[in-house]
Amino acid sequence: MNIKSILKTGGIVVAFIAVVIFMGYLIYTIFFRGDTGPGPGQENINGEIVNSGDFPISNENVNEPIVDTNVSTNTSLPVLSPIANGGNTIVNQIADGDIGGVKIVGNNLRYYDKLTGKFYQISADGKTRTLLSEDFFPNADSVEWSPSGSRAIISFPDGTNIVYDFSNDSQITLPKEMDEVKFSATGEQLGFEYIDDYGTNFLGISSGDGTGIKQIELLGDEDNDVEINWSPTSQVVATFRKTSEGDGQKIYFIGQSGENFKLLNVPGRGFEGQWNEAGTQMVYSTYSATSDYNPELKIADVGGDNTGRNTINTGLKTWSNKCTIGGGAVYCGVPIGLDSGSGLYPELADSIDDNIYRVDLKTGAKTKLATPKNQDRDGYSVDQIYLSPDERTLFFTDKLTGELYSLKLK
């Protein structure tokens, strides 16, 4: 055998031995040797051995799931429904500014903007707004619309009252002694309290332009307990509340011709009420010791011998003036929580958010419709509330800002 053959054979043997040794080492490493951990300068990151210099200095994550910092972990944002379903429901801003005296006319809303001193008409979606008049009415205290929305009684801080007709941009100044002036259900008459400097105070009515004043009842010093509250038939002009025995009040209904209507006995004090559309019921609120001096909403039949029958305590702690009435139900803003004594001091509720409830006028069954919210506001306190003619949308002004919002019911 020559040297070349010997070297060739030897090389093969050496290569074979090297392969055997390497295979043995792999078998030992995989099946028999324990995990000795990372070597010097290495770390175990999520099950992988890496050099310490290969990962960032901050936001280190050792043996923990990697968190995507671009994804918000805020779970406090409410899920908002576009239509009232009993939970958090989105509301849409219809008009900004400090809104007063809203009147729904067809598919539009008419209102007075306290910031500009002008009257506007706006579509229900808030997209189209037009001036109702070029005339300017700065610092008006209150606005009372006629049933048709074509006229308004505008009252000012100095006691001046005018009747403004938007159909022809004309106005009539009423006697300064006429206070709390309101249109009748037909718009053909005005009801008011006549208060002068001589103590000749009386409840009166007049034609729609303020002429033909007629005295109905002398008021004396009890004008604070009289409220102009026309019934839908215009038969009743006002209500008069009088403290009765115990913790209650007697509510008298004052007609145009001295009619002797049956009175309504109500538990509690602070009566304020509004008529249903047929004039056969009153939705009212009172407060008492049993309600922790917070208002409670009640419903009672009114008219003839039925007055006072079928009284329902809804159990909702809210005021009648935070409600609006549809065909067979009343819709109300109800504070989420009230401090004791809010019936005596309603301003305590100004910053408390409301839920929206519906109450059936026949059965008293109540349903929570919505908690008004949007992405920018976590709640709203209802000031005045209005129902669209088709009862598919609620509109309300916010107590905090005066802005006008809508909430879809259907």
Secondary structure as GFF3:
##gff-version 3
##sequence-region A 1 410
A	DSSP	alpha_helix	3	31	.	.	.	ID=ss1
A	DSSP	beta_strand	42	45	.	.	.	ID=ss2
A	DSSP	beta_strand	48	51	.	.	.	ID=ss3
A	DSSP	three_ten_helix	52	54	.	.	.	ID=ss4
A	DSSP	beta_strand	88	90	.	.	.	ID=ss5
A	DSSP	beta_strand	92	95	.	.	.	ID=ss6
A	DSSP	beta_strand	99	105	.	.	.	ID=ss7
A	DSSP	beta_strand	108	113	.	.	.	ID=ss8
A	DSSP	beta_strand	118	123	.	.	.	ID=ss9
A	DSSP	beta_strand	129	131	.	.	.	ID=ss10
A	DSSP	beta_strand	142	145	.	.	.	ID=ss11
A	DSSP	beta_strand	151	155	.	.	.	ID=ss12
A	DSSP	beta_strand	161	165	.	.	.	ID=ss13
A	DSSP	beta_strand	170	173	.	.	.	ID=ss14
A	DSSP	beta_strand	178	183	.	.	.	ID=ss15
A	DSSP	beta_strand	189	194	.	.	.	ID=ss16
A	DSSP	beta_strand	202	207	.	.	.	ID=ss17
A	DSSP	beta_strand	214	218	.	.	.	ID=ss18
A	DSSP	three_ten_helix	223	225	.	.	.	ID=ss19
A	DSSP	beta_strand	226	228	.	.	.	ID=ss20
A	DSSP	beta_strand	236	244	.	.	.	ID=ss21
A	DSSP	beta_strand	248	255	.	.	.	ID=ss22
A	DSSP	beta_strand	264	267	.	.	.	ID=ss23
A	DSSP	beta_strand	269	275	.	.	.	ID=ss24
A	DSSP	beta_strand	281	287	.	.	.	ID=ss25
A	DSSP	three_ten_helix	289	291	.	.	.	ID=ss26
A	DSSP	beta_strand	296	301	.	.	.	ID=ss27
A	DSSP	three_ten_helix	304	306	.	.	.	ID=ss28
A	DSSP	beta_strand	312	313	.	.	.	ID=ss29
A	DSSP	three_ten_helix	320	322	.	.	.	ID=ss30
A	DSSP	beta_strand	323	325	.	.	.	ID=ss31
A	DSSP	beta_strand	329	335	.	.	.	ID=ss32
A	DSSP	three_ten_helix	346	349	.	.	.	ID=ss33
A	DSSP	beta_strand	354	360	.	.	.	ID=ss34
A	DSSP	beta_strand	366	373	.	.	.	ID=ss35
A	DSSP	beta_strand	382	387	.	.	.	ID=ss36
A	DSSP	beta_strand	393	398	.	.	.	ID=ss37
A	DSSP	beta_strand	404	408	.	.	.	ID=ss38
###
